[in-house]
Amino acid sequence: MVMQCLLPAFMQQLTSADSRHVAIVLYSVANAKQRLSDKQVQRLLDHLLQCAANPKPRDISNSIWAVATMGSRPTGQQLQQLLGILTRILHTANPQAIANTLWAVATMGGRVPDELLQQLVLAFASKVQQAAPQDVKDTLWAVATMDSSSRQGSC
């Protein structure tokens, strides 16, 4: 109920929001087990992409995770742009951010070019000693899911 009152206010102030604000709103809605309309998700992600001059990996990761958790999907172009931003800042990403991103993309049935998937997995592998068991499990599941879905229909 409170979220239904506050979300329209945030959407009206969206032009003043930065990428962190958008990520927190998406994460909060998903964490509260609420949903946004596809139009709201697209609008929030568009704004996130417009104001992502100095994004934090967690903001990108949490946004993709939230969209997947809500059962929504970014457009293919939005997903590729978000993943592109994340790969440019992978050196500052922690294992959880990478694992959550891979899990979310696999959950949404998203397509990741092989080269990009390899970059994400290698970045995770380079930080695996810092990873929690759930991060490793989620990454393995995501890679296996994306790999099997990319092979479907190729025989």
N, C-alpha and C positions, 0 to 999 in steps of 0.2 A: 504494500500500500504506500509506504513512504517512498519507495523507489519510483512508483508510478507518478508521484508528485514532483520528485526532484529531477528525474531524467529530462522532462520537457524544459525545465529551467536550464539544465546544463546544455541541452541542444541549442537553446537560444543564445547562450554565451559561448558557443563552440569556437567562434572566430578568435576569442581571447585565450583559448586553451592551448597548452603546449602538448607535446607527445606524451609526457608523463601523465598529464591529466586524463588524456584519452585512454591510455593503458589502464589506469586505475579504475576508471568508470567501467570499461569492458570487463576487467577482472572482477570487480565488485558485483556486477550484474550476474556473471557466470557463477561466482562463488555463492551467491544468494539463491542459486538454482532458478534464476529468472531468465527470460528470453527477451531479445529485442527483435523488432521487425527486420527483415532483410534490408529494407531501405535505411533504417537507423544504423545497422552494422556497416553498410556501404558508405554512408555519410561519415561515420566515425573513422573508418579506415582511410577514406580519402583525405580527411583532415590530418590524421596521423602521418600519412605520407607527405602531405604538403609542409608540415612543420617539423619534419624529422631531420633538421640540420645537424644536430649533435645528439642522436638518440643513444640510449643505453640499451645494451642487449636485452636486459630484463624487460624493458618496455615493449620491444618488438616481440619477444618470446611470449610474454604474458598476454599480449593482444591476440596473437595467433592461437594460443592455448584457450583463451576465453571464447573466441569465436567458435572453435571446435567443440568446447564444452557446452556451449549453448545450442549446439546442433545446427549451427549456421555455417556459411561458407563465404570466404572472400571471393571476389571475381578472380579468374585466373591471372589477370594482369596485376591485381592488388597483391596476390600471394607471391608472384614472382618478384615484384618490387620490394615487398617486405623481406623476402629471403635474400634478395640482393643487398639490401641495407645490412642485414645481419651478417652476411659473409664479409662485408667490408670492415666490420668491427668484431669479427670472431676472436681476435687476439685478446679482447677484453671480456669475452663471454665466459661465464662459469659453466661447468658441466650440466647443471640443472637447466639453464637457459637453452642449451643446445638440445638436451634430451626432451624437454617440454615442447620445443619447436618441432622436432622430428615426430614425436608422439601425435601432436596436433595435426600435422600435415597428413600422416598416415590415417588418422581417425577420420579426417574429412575426405579421404580418398584422393588427396591432391597428388599432382604429378610434379616431380622434381627432376630436372635434367641430371643425368648421371654425374657430370662434372661437379655440379652444385652439391649433390648428395654426397659425393666423395669428399668434398671440402668440409662439409658439416661433420661427417663421420670421423675424418682424420683429426679435426679439431677436438672432437669429443675424446677420441682415443689418446690424444696428447695430454689430456687432463683427467684421464680415467682414475688416476690415483687419488684425485680430490673428489671423485664422484661417490654419491651414495648408491647403495645397491639398487634402489628403485630407479635411479637415473640410468644405470646400466641395463636393467631389465626393460625399461621403456624404450631405450635406444635399440636394443636387440629386437624387440617386438616391432618397432616402427620400420627398421631396415628390412626385416623379414616380410612384413606386410607390404611395404612398397615394392620390394623385389618380386614377390609373388604376383602382385597386381600388374607389374610391368611385363611379366612373362605371359599373362593370360592372353590367349588368342594368338600367340606367336608361333605355335607349333604347326 
